[in-house]
Amino acid sequence: MSTTDTATDTATDALNTLARRYIALWNEPDPVVRHALVDELFAPDCAHFTPSREVRGRADMVARVADAHDRWVAPGSHRFRAVPDADGHHGTVRFHWEMVEVATGTAVSVGFDFLVLDAAGLIAGDHQFIDR
């Protein structure tokens, strides 16, 4: 294995770790921990976009995650999971995710996020795409 391969593997591992931490945020049951995770992952002036929603700032991001958690995860019917395919360059990261039924493990929704990181490595922009 060349030095370049090792560096690429290390970078890919770091990106997949970020994706797993991001997904863990959406599954976290404790609102205090969720808030702390938003502070750890997102820049203060972050923006989060879905096809139907725009959220700006950490406080609104905390509310956005809480809303999704209350709707999908808290009832115990669904969980989110990251697909270990994160890739990125020049301060951006993309990765796929699935929302699965807890009872069957079947993916009922899939999509990907495209993240723009700031100079400190925090999420400044989050563009979420839902494929199904």
C-alpha positions, 0 to 999 in steps of 0.5 A, a space after each residue: 500500500 502506498 502512502 497515498 493509499 494510506 492517506 486516502 483511507 485515513 481521509 475516507 475514515 474521517 469522512 465516514 466518522 463525520 457521517 456517522 456522528 451526523 446520523 447519530 444526532 438524528 437518532 439521539 433521544 436526549 434533547 440536551 445531548 442533541 443540542 450539544 451534538 449540534 454545537 459540536 457539528 455545526 457552525 453557529 451560522 449554519 444553514 440546512 436545506 431540504 426540498 421543502 425547508 430552510 433552517 438557519 443557525 444552531 437554535 433552528 437546527 436543534 429544533 429541526 432535528 427535534 422535529 424529525 426525531 419526534 416524528 420518526 425516531 421517538 415513536 420507536 418505528 424508525 431509525 436513521 443509519 449512514 451508508 459508509 460511502 462518504 466522500 469529499 474534497 475541498 471542504 465538502 462531504 457527501 454521504 448516503 443515509 437510510 431511514 429504516 423500519 426498526 421492526 424489519 430493518 427495511 429502508 423506507 427512505 433513502 437520500 444523501 446529504 451534501 455538507 459544506 464545511 467551514 475552516 474549522 471543519 464545522 458544518 456551514 451548509 447542509 443540503 439534504 436530498 431525499 431519493 425516496 
